[in-house]
């Protein structure tokens, strides 16, 4: 049996995943902040939470490359 081919890192795909996850965090934070009365603080909080979430999403997607 042949070993499975090693997964390659695609920088554009990783960047798009990071940007999309972060933008989703900012959008969700802004929505929650808008409901609470301050969309700008909600967007800021969403960005603070969205960046680590984006890094985690990229790591999970490309975890075969890092081993």
ZIJO-V142284 format. One record per backbone hydrogen bond with DSSP energy under -1.0 kcal/mol. CO is the residue of the C=O (numbers start at 1). NH is the residue of the N-H. If there is no record, write none. Layout:
# ZIJO-V142284
co->CO nh->NH
co->CO nh->NH
This chain:
# ZIJO-V142284
co->10 nh->14
co->11 nh->15
co->12 nh->16
co->13 nh->17
co->14 nh->18
co->15 nh->19
co->16 nh->20
co->17 nh->21
co->18 nh->22
co->19 nh->23
co->20 nh->24
co->21 nh->25
co->22 nh->26
co->23 nh->27
co->24 nh->28
co->25 nh->29
co->26 nh->30
co->27 nh->31
co->28 nh->32
co->29 nh->33
co->30 nh->34
co->31 nh->35
co->32 nh->36
co->33 nh->37
co->33 nh->38
co->38 nh->42
co->39 nh->43
co->40 nh->44
co->41 nh->45
co->42 nh->46
co->43 nh->47
co->44 nh->48
co->45 nh->49
co->46 nh->50
co->47 nh->51
co->49 nh->53
co->50 nh->54
co->51 nh->55
co->52 nh->56
co->53 nh->57
co->54 nh->58
co->55 nh->59
co->56 nh->60
co->57 nh->61
co->58 nh->62
co->62 nh->65
